[in-house]
Amino acid sequence: MIIALTGVPGTGKHSVASLFSRETGYNVVDVNKLLGSGGLTKEISPAELNKLVGLGLKDNSVIVSHMSHFLTSNKIGLFVVLRCRPDVLIKRLSKRGYSKEKICDNVLFEAIDGEYIEACELHDKVMQIDNTSNLRKTVKKMKLAIAGKTVSDRVDYSKYIKTIEQIL
């Protein structure tokens, strides 16, 4: 199975993919590495993303990008959207040195379920996992998903919107 792992910046995609790979032997396809120098900041369209990633899609791979949900290959068996509580996400993005505007954009998108809604509009096999505090639990849920026991977390961060606006 090929898994597309997505989520706003700071939700733990690379950490989850690394642990998942160690425990399952899955190959990690890191879109930032495929983009090369400037990968984290380089703009890429969904069409370019599909062309870039589509060349090397192999079974037992997990594709990591905040844009993975825009991939259109029918080889992808599951789209996993990682979620993170907004107050924790603010701290993670601040540690990375993100500007206040960029933090606000990403955290509000998380609070309104932006990435999850986009993924659900584009694909049938989508699950969301709250990765706020337990990396091992997240990986365990992904392993259950590849065994056909997909259970999506119920996540609603909308109550944080007013707090986010006040903090930022």
Buried (B, 14 or more C-beta within 10 A) or exposed (E): BBBBBBBBBBBBBBBBBBBBBEEBEBBBBBBBEBBEEEBEEEEBEEEEBBEBBEEEBEEEBBBBBBBBBBBEEEEBEBBBBBBBBBBBBBEBBEEEEBEEEEBBBBBBBBBBBBBBBBBBEBBEBBBBBBBBEEBEEBBBBBBEBBEEEBEBBEBEBEEBBEBBEEBB
